[in-house]
Amino acid sequence: MNPQEELRTHFRPASMVGAALVASLVIYLGLVEVLRAFLKPFKGFAVVSSTQPLRLAAFGAAAVVILLILILRRRLPARDPKEDTAAALGRLQRASLVVLVLGEIPAILGLGLFLALGNAVDFYILLFASLALTFIDFPRRTAWEEWLKG
């Protein structure tokens, strides 16, 4: 198989997963807005006396995920010249998918905070972080071609 065809077979699923993750972020936003509109005022489903420890835990976990993504990006080494094209693209595809999926975790944490405590601002902050991570790490064909060239 020629390198361009091989690139397409690995790039296309990664970009589809990225698009699906963006769609899921939009669904999370829609869910929050529907709950806020229909259960006004939405105070969350959990009854807790102090919300600060839960908020700090969620934001701390989101920060750890962001740091993990930064570390993983640097760990993706340049292409090994001994590696064939299919193996190199498979490794790039796996790394891209892992980073994309990790980028959605802050939004999921924000959704959990919203459902538990009812604070939409926390959700919006963590959703924005996930959107930024997703758009930064979204698979780009030109970047994959440059990586493939070494």
C-alpha positions, -999 to 999 in steps of 0.1 A, spaced: 0 0 0 14 34 -9 21 59 20 -7 83 12 -33 54 12 -17 41 45 -20 76 59 -56 79 50 -65 45 66 -50 56 99 -59 93 98 -96 90 90 -106 70 121 -87 93 144 -104 124 129 -138 107 132 -132 99 168 -121 135 173 -154 147 157 -174 124 179 -157 137 210 -165 173 199 -201 162 194 -202 147 229 -190 180 244 -219 197 226 -243 171 240 -229 177 275 -235 214 270 -271 207 258 -278 185 288 -266 212 312 -287 239 296 -318 216 295 -315 208 332 -309 245 340 -340 255 320 -364 228 332 -353 224 368 -349 261 376 -332 268 400 -311 236 396 -293 230 428 -277 196 419 -287 161 429 -263 156 458 -269 170 493 -236 180 507 -227 204 535 -195 216 520 -190 218 482 -154 231 482 -136 197 487 -155 182 458 -148 212 436 -111 211 445 -109 174 438 -125 178 404 -103 208 394 -72 190 407 -80 159 387 -86 180 356 -52 197 362 -35 163 365 -51 152 332 -39 183 315 -4 177 328 -5 141 317 -15 152 282 14 176 281 38 148 292 23 124 266 28 149 238 65 152 245 68 115 249 57 109 213 91 106 197 101 113 162 95 85 137 121 57 140 137 52 106 137 14 111 99 14 116 77 7 86 50 32 76 21 11 88 36 6 123 45 43 126 11 54 116 -5 29 139 15 43 168 7 79 159 -30 70 156 -30 53 191 -12 83 206 -36 107 190 -67 88 202 -53 86 238 -46 123 239 -81 131 225 -99 109 249 -79 123 279 -88 158 267 -125 151 273 -120 141 310 -122 177 323 -156 182 307 -168 150 322 -156 161 356 -174 194 351 -206 176 341 -203 155 373 -198 187 394 -228 203 378 -250 172 383 -238 169 419 -237 205 430 -256 225 404 -229 250 397 -229 257 359 -198 279 360 -176 250 371 -189 230 342 -183 259 317 -147 263 329 -139 226 325 -158 224 292 -137 252 279 -106 234 290 -117 202 271 -126 222 240 -92 239 240 -75 205 244 -96 189 218 -89 216 192 -52 217 200 -49 179 197 -74 173 169 -57 153 142 -44 174 113 -34 158 81 -5 182 74 9 175 109 7 138 103 24 141 69 52 161 85 56 136 113 57 107 88 85 124 69 105 125 101 
